[in-house]
Amino acid sequence: MKLAMWSGPRNLSTAMMYAFGNRADCAVVDEPFYAAYLAMTGLDHPMRAEILASQDQDSTKVAASLVGPTPDDKPIFYQKHMTQHMVPGVPRDWMREVTNVFLLRHPARVIASYADKRENPTLADIGFPQQLELMQLVSSWGQKPVVIDSHDIRENPCEMLEKLCDDVGLGFDDSMLSWPKGGHKDDGVWAPHWYCAVWDSTGFAGPEGPLPEVPDSLQPVLQAALPLYEEMKAHKL
């Protein structure tokens, strides 16, 4: 099975990769289109040069690798994808050959977390329009998009991971509920900038508290993202 997990940034996505990566039967890949995205957009992200050097910048070749042989011949290939990386020109047809899952998080939480690492995120930076577009694309092919909310995972990791595995046709493995401290061997080269908190973890953080305050300067981003989030949330597990 090839499982493509689609989310924006700051969305429990690395913890989910660690959960699947702790299964003995699962290989993982971390944001395989990141270098292609930076090369195609010219955006200046933290560690840009290192990212460009670490991955293939040809999005067509990247796409082919995602539906080719699974690394280490593992029966499951978990692919952590950022929706904002799917700019025009990045292939999408390969998505017909994988199981597509959409990982949500309330945009107020995403914006607050992202702004701590990179100032003044735009709507495109946090990936909500692209996530909805990909979800609609998958639906147009007759696939049922699987939708899961990070809030629910943190409320009850075991229950929600069992639901997710059941919905995609996998057996649940309780090794997914914890992982070794210090990161994963397949972390992207950008991990030192973005993954410090999850590197210190050995499992999912507890339930989230109240929504964070979003500064006035980022209120337009929040108000634009909210209806997109609510539309997708209506389909969650």
Secondary structure, 3 states (H helix, E strand, C coil): CEEEEEECCCCCHHHHHHHHHCCCCEEEEECCCHHHHHHHHCCCCCCHHHHHHHCCCCHHHHHHHHCCCCHHHCCEEEEEEEHHHCCCCCCCHHHHHCEEEEEECCHHHHHHHHHHHCCCCCHHHHCHHHHHHHHHHHHHCCCCCEEEEHHHHHHCHHHHHHHHHHHHCCCCCHHHHECCCCCCCCCCCCHHHHCHHHHCCCECCCCCCCCCCCCHHHHHHHHHHHHHHHHHHCCEC
